[in-house]
């Protein structure tokens, strides 16, 4: 839950971004980095073993550090990305 003081304005886009991030984490075992937007790369949660990650992410990931595995957003296809780029 996000709690704002009554005197603070609400940013509806941020609320939607948080909901999208929570749904991705629950369904795909990924975390979203700061300033993440729908369609950006995501981080495979550290609690997921490499063996389990290979099953969940058959297209692989890049690992700039042993503990940091970055992959494409799992619920986006190449056609989704192309459509987003065209707009």
C-alpha positions in Angstrom: 0.0 0.0 0.0 1.2 3.5 -0.8 0.4 6.2 1.7 0.6 9.9 0.9 -0.2 12.7 3.3 -3.3 14.6 2.3 -1.2 17.7 1.5 0.9 15.7 -1.1 -0.3 15.4 -4.7 -0.7 12.0 -6.2 1.0 10.8 -9.3 -1.4 8.3 -10.9 1.3 7.1 -13.4 3.5 6.1 -10.4 0.7 4.2 -8.8 0.1 2.2 -12.0 3.9 1.6 -12.3 4.0 0.2 -8.8 1.0 -2.1 -9.5 2.7 -3.3 -12.8 5.9 -4.0 -10.9 4.2 -5.9 -8.1 2.3 -8.1 -10.6 5.6 -8.8 -12.5 7.3 -9.8 -9.3 4.5 -12.1 -8.2 4.1 -13.8 -11.5 7.6 -14.0 -13.0 10.1 -13.7 -10.0 11.6 -10.5 -11.3 12.3 -7.1 -9.7 12.1 -3.7 -11.4 14.9 -1.2 -11.1 14.5 2.5 -10.2 12.8 4.5 -13.0 11.6 1.3 -14.6 8.9 1.7 -17.3 6.7 -1.0 -18.8 8.8 -2.9 -21.4 12.2 -2.1 -19.9 14.6 -4.8 -18.7 14.0 -6.4 -15.3 16.2 -8.1 -12.7 15.8 -11.8 -11.9 15.3 -12.0 -8.1 18.3 -13.4 -6.2 16.2 -16.0 -4.5 15.7 -17.8 -7.8 18.5 -20.3 -8.5 20.3 -20.3 -11.8 18.8 -23.7 -12.6 15.2 -22.4 -11.9 16.1 -19.2 -13.8 17.1 -21.2 -16.9 13.7 -22.8 -16.9 11.8 -19.5 -16.4 14.0 -17.5 -18.8 15.0 -19.8 -21.7 16.3 -16.8 -23.7 18.8 -16.2 -21.0 20.0 -13.1 -19.2 23.1 -11.0 -18.9 25.0 -10.8 -15.6 27.3 -7.8 -15.2 27.9 -9.1 -11.6 27.4 -12.7 -10.3 24.5 -11.5 -8.2 22.8 -9.3 -10.8 20.9 -11.1 -13.6 19.2 -8.8 -16.1 16.6 -10.0 -18.6 13.9 -8.7 -21.0 10.5 -8.2 -19.4 9.0 -11.7 -19.5 5.4 -10.7 -20.4 6.5 -8.6 -23.4 7.0 -10.1 -26.9 9.0 -8.7 -29.7 5.8 -7.5 -31.4 4.8 -5.6 -28.2 8.2 -3.9 -28.2 8.0 -3.1 -31.9 4.6 -1.6 -31.4 5.7 0.5 -28.5 8.7 1.8 -30.5 6.5 2.8 -33.4 4.4 5.1 -31.1 
